[in-house]
């Protein structure tokens, strides 16, 4: 008996797009972001993406599964609308990292002068998705810096929000907080972190930073 794993096959499957721009964007994203073990030949015809997948049987099947999963995730993201609410889980899938959604809300509030609401791990804000993701990615980058220090939970949120807004070094922020008598010697916040954030914003606005 022959082993299916050693047989070269060609499979064809298609995906109907809502419109041309979605199809072309999806094709570009698949090319950029997916690492596939089979040869993929993709065509765009009549608002359809047609994929020819060629290679060893298991690798072809694996590649088809990856493409289908990617398309499903991509279309789910496309349907997200921050005005109707974006869940923390949805953002985590896009960013490939979980961020504190209340911190994102405060950063958007002060950076863009909007009025976000967080309810049941869902962010509601009058902005487009791309803008929300842009600021969320910046928070991810700041979280990498803060992760090296052992800070209490609420202070960590304050540092992430403040550094995201002002691109300020963590040590400088700690010094400001000590000068303002907002944190104790063991780095515990004396007020809620959102209230402390207002003080930090006033400080840097006053000094023109």
SEROKE-450467 format. One record per residue (C-alpha): residue number from 1; x, y, z; residue in one letter; chain. Coordinates in Angstrom, 1 decimal, m for minus. Example, Ala and Ser with C-alpha at 12.3 -4.5 7.8 and 13.67 -1.06 7.14 Angstrom:
<rs>
(r 1 (12.3 m4.5 7.8) A A),
(r 2 (13.7 m1.1 7.1) S A),
</rs>
This chain:
<rs>
(r 1 (0.0 0.0 0.0) X A),
(r 2 (1.2 3.5 m0.8) X A),
(r 3 (1.7 6.0 2.0) X A),
(r 4 (m0.5 9.1 1.5) X A),
(r 5 (2.0 11.2 3.3) X A),
(r 6 (4.4 10.8 0.4) X A),
(r 7 (1.9 11.6 m2.4) X A),
(r 8 (2.0 15.0 m4.1) X A),
(r 9 (m1.5 16.4 m4.5) X A),
(r 10 (m3.1 19.6 m5.8) X A),
(r 11 (m6.2 20.9 m4.0) X A),
(r 12 (m8.3 23.9 m5.1) X A),
(r 13 (m10.6 25.9 m2.8) X A),
(r 14 (m12.2 29.3 m3.0) X A),
(r 15 (m13.5 32.1 m0.8) X A),
(r 16 (m16.1 34.7 m1.8) X A),
(r 17 (m15.3 38.1 m0.6) X A),
(r 18 (m17.8 40.9 0.4) X A),
(r 19 (m16.0 43.2 m2.0) X A),
(r 20 (m12.8 43.7 m4.1) X A),
(r 21 (m10.8 45.7 m1.5) X A),
(r 22 (m11.4 43.0 1.2) X A),
(r 23 (m10.2 40.3 m1.2) X A),
(r 24 (m7.0 42.1 m2.2) X A),
(r 25 (m6.2 43.1 1.4) X A),
(r 26 (m6.8 39.5 2.5) X A),
(r 27 (m4.5 38.2 m0.2) X A),
(r 28 (m1.7 40.5 0.8) X A),
(r 29 (m2.1 39.7 4.5) X A),
(r 30 (m2.0 35.9 3.8) X A),
(r 31 (1.2 36.4 1.8) X A),
(r 32 (2.8 38.5 4.5) X A),
(r 33 (1.7 36.8 7.7) X A),
(r 34 (1.2 33.1 7.0) X A),
(r 35 (4.1 30.6 6.9) X A),
(r 36 (2.9 27.6 4.8) X A),
(r 37 (4.6 24.4 4.0) X A),
(r 38 (2.9 23.8 0.6) X A),
(r 39 (3.1 25.9 m2.6) X A),
(r 40 (0.2 28.3 m2.9) X A),
(r 41 (m1.0 29.8 m6.2) X A),
(r 42 (m3.7 32.4 m5.6) X A),
(r 43 (m5.9 34.1 m8.1) X A),
(r 44 (m8.6 36.8 m7.7) X A),
(r 45 (m11.6 36.4 m10.0) X A),
(r 46 (m15.1 37.9 m9.8) X A),
(r 47 (m14.8 38.8 m6.1) X A),
(r 48 (m13.5 35.3 m5.3) X A),
(r 49 (m10.1 34.2 m4.1) X A),
(r 50 (m9.1 30.9 m5.7) X A),
(r 51 (m6.3 29.0 m4.1) X A),
(r 52 (m4.4 26.2 m5.7) X A),
(r 53 (m2.4 24.3 m3.0) X A),
(r 54 (0.3 21.9 m4.1) X A),
(r 55 (2.6 19.7 m2.1) X A),
(r 56 (2.7 16.5 0.0) X A),
(r 57 (m0.8 15.5 1.2) X A),
(r 58 (m0.5 16.3 4.9) X A),
(r 59 (1.2 19.7 4.2) X A),
(r 60 (m1.4 20.6 1.7) X A),
(r 61 (m4.2 19.8 4.2) X A),
(r 62 (m2.4 21.7 6.9) X A),
(r 63 (m1.9 24.8 4.7) X A),
(r 64 (m5.6 24.8 3.7) X A),
(r 65 (m6.6 24.6 7.3) X A),
(r 66 (m4.3 27.5 8.2) X A),
(r 67 (m5.6 29.7 5.3) X A),
(r 68 (m9.3 29.0 6.3) X A),
(r 69 (m8.6 29.8 10.0) X A),
(r 70 (m6.8 33.0 9.0) X A),
(r 71 (m9.7 34.1 6.8) X A),
(r 72 (m12.2 33.5 9.6) X A),
(r 73 (m10.1 35.5 12.1) X A),
(r 74 (m9.5 38.3 9.6) X A),
(r 75 (m13.2 38.6 8.8) X A),
(r 76 (m14.1 38.6 12.5) X A),
(r 77 (m11.7 41.5 13.0) X A),
(r 78 (m13.2 43.3 10.0) X A),
(r 79 (m16.6 43.2 11.7) X A),
(r 80 (m15.4 44.8 14.9) X A),
(r 81 (m16.7 48.2 15.6) X A),
(r 82 (m15.4 50.1 18.7) X A),
(r 83 (m18.6 52.1 18.8) X A),
(r 84 (m20.6 48.9 19.3) X A),
(r 85 (m17.9 47.5 21.6) X A),
(r 86 (m14.6 45.7 21.3) X A),
(r 87 (m14.0 42.8 23.7) X A),
(r 88 (m10.6 42.5 25.4) X A),
(r 89 (m10.4 38.9 24.0) X A),
(r 90 (m10.8 40.3 20.4) X A),
(r 91 (m8.0 42.8 20.9) X A),
(r 92 (m5.8 40.0 22.4) X A),
(r 93 (m6.3 38.0 19.2) X A),
(r 94 (m5.2 40.9 17.0) X A),
(r 95 (m2.3 42.0 19.2) X A),
(r 96 (m1.3 38.4 20.2) X A),
(r 97 (m1.0 39.8 23.7) X A),
(r 98 (m3.5 40.7 26.4) X A),
(r 99 (m3.5 44.3 27.5) X A),
(r 100 (m5.4 46.0 30.4) X A),
(r 101 (m8.4 47.4 28.6) X A),
(r 102 (m9.0 50.1 31.2) X A),
(r 103 (m5.5 51.4 30.6) X A),
(r 104 (m6.2 51.6 26.9) X A),
(r 105 (m9.4 53.5 27.6) X A),
(r 106 (m7.6 56.1 29.7) X A),
(r 107 (m4.8 56.5 27.1) X A),
(r 108 (m7.5 57.1 24.4) X A),
(r 109 (m9.3 59.5 26.6) X A),
(r 110 (m6.4 61.8 27.2) X A),
(r 111 (m4.6 61.3 23.9) X A),
(r 112 (m7.6 61.9 21.6) X A),
(r 113 (m10.0 63.7 23.9) X A),
(r 114 (m12.7 61.1 23.6) X A),
(r 115 (m15.0 59.5 26.2) X A),
(r 116 (m14.4 55.7 26.3) X A),
(r 117 (m16.4 53.4 28.5) X A),
(r 118 (m15.4 50.0 29.7) X A),
(r 119 (m18.1 47.5 30.7) X A),
(r 120 (m17.7 43.8 31.2) X A),
(r 121 (m14.2 43.7 29.6) X A),
(r 122 (m15.5 45.5 26.6) X A),
(r 123 (m14.4 48.9 25.3) X A),
(r 124 (m16.9 51.3 23.8) X A),
(r 125 (m15.4 54.4 22.1) X A),
(r 126 (m16.3 56.7 19.2) X A),
(r 127 (m13.2 55.8 17.1) X A),
(r 128 (m12.4 53.6 14.2) X A),
(r 129 (m10.8 50.2 14.8) X A),
(r 130 (m7.5 51.0 13.2) X A),
(r 131 (m7.0 53.9 15.6) X A),
(r 132 (m7.8 51.8 18.6) X A),
(r 133 (m5.4 49.1 17.5) X A),
(r 134 (m2.6 51.7 16.8) X A),
(r 135 (m2.8 52.9 20.4) X A),
(r 136 (m3.2 49.3 21.7) X A),
(r 137 (0.1 48.3 20.0) X A),
(r 138 (1.8 51.2 21.6) X A),
(r 139 (0.7 50.0 25.0) X A),
(r 140 (2.0 46.5 24.2) X A),
(r 141 (5.5 48.1 23.5) X A),
(r 142 (5.4 50.0 26.8) X A),
(r 143 (4.3 46.9 28.7) X A),
(r 144 (7.6 45.2 27.5) X A),
(r 145 (9.5 48.0 29.3) X A),
(r 146 (7.5 47.8 32.5) X A),
(r 147 (7.6 44.0 32.7) X A),
(r 148 (11.2 44.1 33.9) X A),
(r 149 (10.2 45.8 37.2) X A),
(r 150 (8.4 44.4 40.1) X A),
(r 151 (5.6 46.9 40.6) X A),
(r 152 (2.3 46.6 42.4) X A),
(r 153 (m0.7 45.9 40.1) X A),
(r 154 (m2.3 49.4 40.1) X A),
(r 155 (1.1 51.2 39.9) X A),
(r 156 (1.9 49.1 36.9) X A),
(r 157 (m1.3 50.3 35.2) X A),
(r 158 (m0.4 53.9 36.0) X A),
(r 159 (3.1 53.5 34.6) X A),
(r 160 (1.9 51.9 31.4) X A),
(r 161 (m0.7 54.6 30.8) X A),
(r 162 (1.7 57.5 31.7) X A),
(r 163 (4.5 56.2 29.6) X A),
(r 164 (2.2 55.5 26.7) X A),
(r 165 (0.9 59.1 26.8) X A),
(r 166 (4.3 60.9 27.4) X A),
(r 167 (6.9 58.4 26.2) X A),
(r 168 (8.6 59.0 29.6) X A),
(r 169 (11.2 56.7 31.2) X A),
(r 170 (9.8 54.6 34.1) X A),
(r 171 (12.4 55.9 36.6) X A),
(r 172 (11.4 59.5 35.9) X A),
(r 173 (7.7 58.7 36.4) X A),
(r 174 (8.5 57.0 39.7) X A),
(r 175 (10.4 60.2 40.8) X A),
(r 176 (7.4 62.4 39.8) X A),
(r 177 (5.0 60.2 41.8) X A),
(r 178 (7.3 60.4 44.9) X A),
(r 179 (7.6 64.1 44.6) X A),
(r 180 (3.8 64.4 44.4) X A),
(r 181 (3.5 62.1 47.4) X A),
(r 182 (1.3 59.7 45.4) X A),
(r 183 (3.2 56.6 46.2) X A),
(r 184 (4.7 55.2 49.5) X A),
(r 185 (8.2 54.0 50.0) X A),
(r 186 (7.2 50.5 49.1) X A),
(r 187 (5.7 51.8 45.8) X A),
(r 188 (2.0 51.4 46.8) X A),
(r 189 (m0.3 54.0 45.3) X A),
(r 190 (m2.0 56.2 47.9) X A),
(r 191 (m4.9 57.1 45.5) X A),
(r 192 (m6.7 55.2 42.7) X A),
(r 193 (m4.4 54.9 39.6) X A),
(r 194 (m6.8 56.9 37.4) X A),
(r 195 (m6.7 59.8 39.9) X A),
(r 196 (m2.9 59.6 40.0) X A),
(r 197 (m2.9 59.6 36.2) X A),
(r 198 (m4.6 63.0 36.2) X A),
(r 199 (m1.9 64.3 38.5) X A),
(r 200 (0.8 63.0 36.2) X A),
(r 201 (m0.9 64.6 33.1) X A),
(r 202 (m1.1 67.9 34.9) X A),
(r 203 (2.6 67.7 35.8) X A),
(r 204 (3.8 67.0 32.3) X A),
(r 205 (1.4 69.5 30.8) X A),
(r 206 (2.7 72.2 33.2) X A),
(r 207 (6.3 71.5 32.2) X A),
(r 208 (5.4 71.3 28.5) X A),
(r 209 (6.4 67.7 27.9) X A),
</rs>
